[in-house]
């Protein structure tokens, strides 16, 4: 039985092309989607300045406290999580999968690196960065020409 539906004919032609040339278009789309998922899994951060300290809030739900590694090297704060072993369950639909990430933040000279503290609550990692006492932040207005 022959169908005169244009959509049906188009789909049949697409199937023939895929059979002949392979499914490269879908492979490219899958590779792009994987790359996008990796980029979108990088947690977002907010930095709050208070009188006595800065607070870095990193929105990272789906982890536990022991997943995080926080290091300070040469005034560069690095927060990282390694990829978790994925147990291949028979998911019917999977839209979220916690993956590893690395975030780095350059710190000012006015941070007391000996008193940095971190707390992870309700999916938000809060890192307190106390300021050095007696150190004033310089502010300079720059005129736009």
Phi, psi and omega in degrees: 000126183266137180251133180266008180292126181297322180297318180298316180295318179298317179296320179296318177296319178297319178297319178297317179296318178297320178296322184282311186264355186086177185255050185298323181299317180288328177294319177296318179297319180295319179296319178297318181296319178298317179295317179297318180297322179294318179292319184284348179274357177287121183294147178275153183228147172237143178240127181246130177256126174246176182299317187256353183196167168255150174235128176256119179253117181248116182278106185217073179285158176094004180245171171243165186304322184285351178287334187275143169236124181239127181223149176237114180228121178051052178060024176238116180272124181242126177242126182218156174223131178278153176300139178274151173295129181264119174276117186286089175275167181270071181289137173276327177208134181223110181253346183225133176213113181297129180235169180288160178203165173222128174237137178234143180226128175280129183259153176290167177286346185270018180267132174275096187291343180281346185242022180286134180231153179223143178224138177240111181222136174052039177081008180237124175269120181248119180249121179268125181242092184292144178277151173290142180285140178083359180260120181261141177281129179277138178231130180229127177279135178243125183279138179269126181266000000 
